[in-house]
Amino acid sequence: GEAVPISIDGAEVGTASVDDWVTEPGTGSTSVNIRATYTAKSDWALDPGAWELLTAEGLEVPLAADPPMPASLAEGQTATYTLVTETDDDLEGAFIAYVDTEAATFVFVVALE
């Protein structure tokens, strides 16, 4: 996916991208696995709560890194993480969202197609 610039407190810290994803319907729920890549332009305190699924109904489904991501990336570091969730929410028309949790705003969204 396209690398999108990420800023914290007005300063660009690097880019984040959604590389690919897999949805696996199960009995009564859907398992979602997403690969996301961070590239740090400066030291970057990572927010483990920044990723979620946004359903067509407006529900926000948190994604968790598995294994957990580190607290930060050093300048020049690139790392790819797997984000996972299992949900019984309808994912038809849903988006993968990167959220600025302090400002409660969506930084970017990618259609989960």
C-alpha positions as CSV (number, residue, x, y, z in Angstrom):
1,G,0.0,0.0,0.0
2,E,0.9,3.6,-0.2
3,A,3.1,5.0,2.6
4,V,1.2,7.8,4.3
5,P,3.1,10.5,6.3
6,I,2.4,10.5,10.0
7,S,2.9,13.5,12.3
8,I,2.9,13.8,16.0
9,D,2.4,17.2,17.6
10,G,2.9,18.8,14.1
11,A,6.2,17.1,13.4
12,E,6.4,14.3,10.8
13,V,7.8,11.2,12.4
14,G,7.6,8.8,9.4
15,T,5.2,6.9,7.3
16,A,2.8,4.0,7.8
17,S,1.3,1.7,5.1
18,V,-1.1,-1.1,4.9
19,D,0.7,-3.8,2.9
20,D,-1.9,-6.6,2.7
21,W,-4.7,-8.3,4.7
22,V,-6.6,-11.5,5.0
23,T,-10.1,-12.0,6.3
24,E,-11.1,-15.5,7.3
25,P,-14.8,-16.1,8.0
26,G,-15.4,-18.5,10.9
27,T,-18.4,-19.7,12.8
28,G,-20.2,-16.5,13.9
29,S,-17.2,-14.3,13.5
30,T,-14.5,-13.1,11.1
31,S,-10.7,-13.2,11.8
32,V,-8.7,-10.3,10.3
33,N,-4.9,-10.3,9.8
34,I,-3.3,-7.1,8.5
35,R,0.4,-6.4,7.7
36,A,1.4,-2.7,8.3
37,T,4.8,-1.2,7.8
38,Y,6.3,1.8,9.7
39,T,9.3,3.8,8.4
40,A,10.7,6.2,11.0
41,K,12.1,9.6,9.9
42,S,12.8,10.4,13.5
43,D,12.4,8.6,16.8
44,W,8.8,7.6,16.9
45,A,6.8,6.6,20.0
46,L,4.4,4.0,18.5
47,D,0.7,4.0,19.6
48,P,-0.5,0.4,19.8
49,G,-4.1,1.6,19.8
50,A,-3.8,3.6,16.5
51,W,-5.2,0.8,14.3
52,E,-8.8,-0.2,14.0
53,L,-11.5,-1.5,11.6
54,L,-14.2,1.0,10.9
55,T,-17.4,-0.8,9.8
56,A,-20.0,0.7,7.4
57,E,-22.3,1.2,10.4
58,G,-19.6,3.4,12.0
59,L,-18.5,0.8,14.7
60,E,-14.8,0.9,15.6
61,V,-13.2,-2.5,16.1
62,P,-9.7,-2.3,17.7
63,L,-6.7,-4.1,16.1
64,A,-3.9,-5.5,18.2
65,A,-0.3,-6.2,17.1
66,D,0.6,-9.9,17.4
67,P,3.3,-10.1,18.6
68,P,3.1,-6.7,20.4
69,M,4.9,-3.8,18.7
70,P,7.8,-2.1,20.6
71,A,7.2,1.2,22.4
72,S,9.1,3.1,19.7
73,L,11.2,3.0,16.5
74,A,14.5,4.7,16.2
75,E,15.2,7.2,13.4
76,G,15.8,5.3,10.1
77,Q,14.2,2.1,11.3
78,T,11.6,0.2,9.3
79,A,9.5,-2.5,10.7
80,T,6.4,-4.5,9.7
81,Y,3.8,-5.7,12.2
82,T,0.8,-8.0,12.0
83,L,-2.4,-6.6,13.3
84,V,-5.2,-8.9,14.3
85,T,-8.8,-9.0,15.5
86,E,-11.7,-11.3,15.5
87,T,-15.1,-9.8,15.3
88,D,-18.8,-10.7,14.8
89,D,-19.5,-7.3,13.2
90,D,-20.4,-7.1,9.5
91,L,-17.2,-6.2,7.6
92,E,-19.0,-5.5,4.3
93,G,-17.9,-2.0,3.3
94,A,-15.4,-1.7,6.2
95,F,-12.2,0.2,6.3
96,I,-8.8,-0.3,7.9
97,A,-8.1,3.0,9.8
98,Y,-5.0,4.6,11.4
99,V,-6.2,6.9,14.1
100,D,-4.6,9.8,16.0
101,T,-5.9,8.7,19.4
102,E,-5.1,12.0,21.1
103,A,-7.0,14.1,18.6
104,A,-9.6,11.3,18.0
105,T,-9.2,11.8,14.2
106,F,-8.7,9.4,11.3
107,V,-5.2,9.9,9.7
108,F,-6.0,7.6,6.8
109,V,-8.3,4.8,5.9
110,V,-8.0,1.9,3.4
111,A,-11.0,0.0,2.1
112,L,-11.2,-3.6,3.4
113,E,-12.1,-5.2,0.0
